[in-house]
Amino acid sequence: MAKTPDGKNTSGRGQRDLTVKVKTARGRTSSSTRWLQRQLNDPYVKRAQIEGYRGRAAFKIMELDDKFRFLVPGARVLDLGCAPGGWCQVAVPRVNALGEKKGKAIGRIVGVDLQEVEPIAGCEIHQLDFMADDADQQVKDWLGGKADVVMSDMAASSSGHKQTDHLRIIALCEAAAYLAFDVLEVGGTFVSKVLAGGAEGELQTLLKKRFDKVANVKPPASRADSSEKFVIATGFRG
Ligand SMILES: C[S@@+](CC[C@H](N)C(=O)[O-])C[C@H]1O[C@@H](n2cnc3c(N)ncnc32)[C@H](O)[C@@H]1O
């Protein structure tokens, strides 16, 4: 019988396909009605509920890792902007953080976020702004050494202005890349969300200087109408 990441059974739940229609209500704008309707009918939102993941974002890292295989047993992983914890939940069994795959190396996961995160077995989670001065030393202390993987699904809070939001996320991503340069092991992998929109060229140039390969991917779980994509840089040169 299938289990959720928290060990609960999944059978018999969410088997019927019921499309939910949301009526407009007083005080709710038409865009929030559309958002709610999309959320209630999103197959990845339903799957996350059935399989016990904290959000649909879990499927993005699952699909990226199925393609690039960076979450391997024994890997040391730093998850930047980890709240509410979906990416960490996916990483736990894949890096064997709980030692459940006997005979395989045991990995380690450190998650950091500005927000508090409910504990996840197999992860060490800290409330931290990754841009803090000593963040690189702190994460190395928590990981017990350098990281094999630095992954970031960070998003700056939306300003409502597309171009401003794009520049903010690219700045966040560049800052995450500089942290990765400080904490990654040679040969390591950097995964980061970016928004397509014009300013990401410099980031690509920066990554190409420091990694053997840089790929841009839009996993199926990333909404088609969003400009979000993911950059996967492998083979850190140090
Ligand atoms: C889209 S959520 C991450 C979802 C997560 N990957 C998951 O699967 O649950 C983005 C997170 O980035 C965090 N974040 C944004 N800026 C940050 C910063 N400077 N330091 C740490 N976390 C940050 C936000 O607080 C937010 O929780």
The ligand as an SDF file (V2000), in Angstrom:
LIG
                    3D

 27 29  0  0  0  0  0  0  0  0999 V2000
    8.1450   29.0940   -3.2930 C   0  0  0  0  0  0  0  0  0  0  0  0
    8.6780   29.0410   -1.6230 S   0  0  0  0  0  0  0  0  0  0  0  0
    9.6120   27.5520   -1.5650 C   0  0  0  0  0  0  0  0  0  0  0  0
    8.7870   26.2870   -1.6260 C   0  0  0  0  0  0  0  0  0  0  0  0
    9.5930   25.0620   -1.2610 C   0  0  0  0  0  0  0  0  0  0  0  0
   10.5580   24.7260   -2.2970 N   0  0  0  0  0  0  0  0  0  0  0  0
    8.7140   23.8670   -1.0390 C   0  0  0  0  0  0  0  0  0  0  0  0
    8.7620   22.9060   -1.8130 O   0  0  0  0  0  0  0  0  0  0  0  0
    7.9720   23.8560   -0.0460 O   0  0  0  0  0  0  0  0  0  0  0  0
    9.9120   30.2910   -1.5960 C   0  0  0  0  0  0  0  0  0  0  0  0
   10.5070   30.5530   -0.2240 C   0  0  0  0  0  0  0  0  0  0  0  0
   11.6750   31.3580   -0.3670 O   0  0  0  0  0  0  0  0  0  0  0  0
   11.8500   32.0180    0.8820 C   0  0  0  0  0  0  0  0  0  0  0  0
   12.8290   33.0970    0.7840 N   0  0  0  0  0  0  0  0  0  0  0  0
   12.7580   34.2290    0.0190 C   0  0  0  0  0  0  0  0  0  0  0  0
   13.8400   35.0200    0.2550 N   0  0  0  0  0  0  0  0  0  0  0  0
   14.6140   34.3700    1.1800 C   0  0  0  0  0  0  0  0  0  0  0  0
   15.8430   34.6860    1.8480 C   0  0  0  0  0  0  0  0  0  0  0  0
   16.4900   35.8330    1.6030 N   0  0  0  0  0  0  0  0  0  0  0  0
   16.3630   33.7830    2.7300 N   0  0  0  0  0  0  0  0  0  0  0  0
   15.7150   32.6300    2.9880 C   0  0  0  0  0  0  0  0  0  0  0  0
   14.5170   32.2820    2.4060 N   0  0  0  0  0  0  0  0  0  0  0  0
   13.9730   33.1410    1.5100 C   0  0  0  0  0  0  0  0  0  0  0  0
   10.4380   32.5110    1.1950 C   0  0  0  0  0  0  0  0  0  0  0  0
   10.3020   32.8030    2.5630 O   0  0  0  0  0  0  0  0  0  0  0  0
    9.5840   31.3130    0.7280 C   0  0  0  0  0  0  0  0  0  0  0  0
    9.2220   30.4960    1.8110 O   0  0  0  0  0  0  0  0  0  0  0  0
  1  2  1  0
  2  3  1  0
  2 10  1  0
  3  4  1  0
  4  5  1  0
  5  6  1  0
  5  7  1  0
  7  8  2  0
  7  9  1  0
 10 11  1  0
 11 12  1  0
 11 26  1  0
 12 13  1  0
 13 14  1  0
 13 24  1  0
 14 15  1  0
 14 23  1  0
 15 16  2  0
 16 17  1  0
 17 18  1  0
 17 23  2  0
 18 19  1  0
 18 20  2  0
 20 21  1  0
 21 22  2  0
 22 23  1  0
 24 25  1  0
 24 26  1  0
 26 27  1  0
M  CHG  2   2   1   9  -1
M  END
$$$$
